[in-house]
Amino acid sequence: MTSRLPLDVMTLAFLALMAAAAWFDVRTRRIPNKLTLTGMAVAIALRLLAGPGAGIDGVTGAVLAFVLCLPFFVLGVLGGGDAKLMMAVGAFMGPRDLLMAMLVIASLGGILGAIDAMRKGILLPVLHNCGDILKHWATLGRRGANRSLATGGALAIPYGVAIASGSLLWWLLRVRGL
């Protein structure tokens, strides 16, 4: 993006989307389709103002987020609203920044999950279950246990908060260069 105006407008639009998504996720444990799909469309439209290459980067970022989030959605460890919100993040950031933002998001999600587990006094069982899940995945189901958000007693956090805070942190540090 060459001019400051589209980036400033994009930053405001991105901030509004992330704030709304986090608010909905905390209040209702859902992120509405209207919000995520509108966010994705706005991101691509704003990127197109900077030229077709920027628009293609936005579409590529959304598709990459879909590809990377789909397995976690299918396994039941990521909600549909979270996956669609990640697609909107990809549309705003493009593929290069999306990958780094996902690392920040995953780190913050882990921290939020650990804090919630400590607060509830179940950190050790949660860590044990995480080890079982990793063992199950690593051995292609021959060992460990397959757990998901649907598993009874599963610890579920409003992951939209991690997505919003992690992606905004990366946006401000890397994309905006603050």
KAWO-V868864 format. One record per residue. N is the residue number from 0. PHI is phi in radians with two decimals (999 if undefined). PSI is psi as a letter, one per 30 degrees, with the letter a starting at -180 (NA if undefined). Layout:
BEGIN
n | phi | psi
N | PHI | PSI
N | PHI | PSI
END
This chain:
BEGIN
n | phi | psi
0 | 999 | k
1 | -1.64 | e
2 | -1.64 | l
3 | -1.26 | e
4 | -1.01 | e
5 | -1.04 | e
6 | -1.16 | e
7 | -1.14 | e
8 | -1.14 | e
9 | -1.10 | e
10 | -1.09 | e
11 | -1.13 | e
12 | -1.12 | e
13 | -1.12 | e
14 | -1.06 | e
15 | -1.09 | e
16 | -1.09 | e
17 | -1.15 | e
18 | -1.12 | e
19 | -1.14 | e
20 | -1.09 | e
21 | -1.11 | e
22 | -1.08 | e
23 | -1.07 | e
24 | -1.15 | e
25 | -1.19 | e
26 | -1.31 | e
27 | -2.12 | f
28 | 1.07 | g
29 | -2.47 | k
30 | -2.09 | j
31 | -1.10 | k
32 | -1.02 | e
33 | -1.00 | e
34 | -1.22 | e
35 | -1.22 | e
36 | -1.22 | e
37 | -1.13 | e
38 | -1.03 | e
39 | -1.12 | e
40 | -1.12 | e
41 | -1.10 | e
42 | -1.04 | e
43 | -1.18 | e
44 | -1.09 | e
45 | -1.14 | e
46 | -1.16 | e
47 | -1.11 | f
48 | -1.08 | f
49 | -1.56 | f
50 | 2.22 | l
51 | -1.10 | e
52 | -1.09 | e
53 | -1.17 | e
54 | -1.13 | e
55 | -1.10 | e
56 | -1.04 | e
57 | -1.12 | e
58 | -1.13 | e
59 | -1.09 | e
60 | -1.10 | e
61 | -1.14 | e
62 | -1.16 | e
63 | -1.08 | e
64 | -1.07 | e
65 | -1.03 | e
66 | -1.08 | e
67 | -1.32 | e
68 | -1.54 | f
69 | -0.96 | e
70 | -1.05 | e
71 | -1.23 | e
72 | -1.19 | e
73 | -1.09 | e
74 | -1.30 | f
75 | 1.46 | g
76 | -1.84 | f
77 | -2.42 | k
78 | -1.29 | l
79 | -1.10 | e
80 | -1.12 | e
81 | -1.11 | e
82 | -1.11 | e
83 | -1.20 | e
84 | -1.12 | e
85 | -1.11 | e
86 | -1.13 | e
87 | -1.15 | e
88 | -1.05 | e
89 | -1.07 | e
90 | -1.15 | e
91 | -1.25 | e
92 | -1.58 | f
93 | 1.43 | l
94 | -1.14 | e
95 | -1.14 | e
96 | -1.31 | f
97 | -1.04 | e
98 | -1.08 | e
99 | -1.22 | e
100 | -1.07 | e
101 | -1.12 | e
102 | -1.15 | e
103 | -1.14 | e
104 | -1.08 | e
105 | -1.09 | e
106 | -1.10 | e
107 | -1.16 | e
108 | -1.08 | e
109 | -1.11 | e
110 | -1.12 | e
111 | -1.08 | e
112 | -1.10 | e
113 | -1.13 | e
114 | -1.10 | e
115 | -1.13 | e
116 | -1.14 | e
117 | -1.11 | e
118 | -1.06 | e
119 | -1.55 | f
120 | 1.28 | g
121 | -2.22 | g
122 | -1.08 | e
123 | -1.11 | e
124 | -1.07 | e
125 | -1.13 | e
126 | -1.10 | e
127 | -1.08 | e
128 | -1.12 | e
129 | -1.07 | e
130 | -1.08 | e
131 | -1.08 | e
132 | -1.13 | e
133 | -1.06 | e
134 | -1.10 | e
135 | -1.07 | e
136 | -1.18 | e
137 | -1.16 | e
138 | -1.75 | g
139 | 0.94 | h
140 | 1.55 | g
141 | -1.42 | f
142 | -2.41 | l
143 | 1.32 | a
144 | -2.36 | k
145 | -1.65 | j
146 | -2.11 | l
147 | -2.54 | a
148 | -1.10 | f
149 | -1.43 | f
150 | -1.16 | k
151 | -0.98 | k
152 | 1.35 | g
153 | -1.12 | k
154 | -1.46 | j
155 | -2.13 | k
156 | -1.90 | l
157 | -1.25 | i
158 | -1.12 | f
159 | -1.03 | f
160 | -1.17 | e
161 | -1.14 | e
162 | -1.09 | e
163 | -1.11 | e
164 | -1.22 | e
165 | -1.17 | e
166 | -1.25 | e
167 | -1.15 | e
168 | -1.05 | e
169 | -1.14 | e
170 | -1.02 | e
171 | -1.26 | e
172 | -1.35 | e
173 | -1.73 | e
174 | -1.20 | e
175 | -1.57 | f
176 | 1.17 | h
177 | -1.46 | NA
END
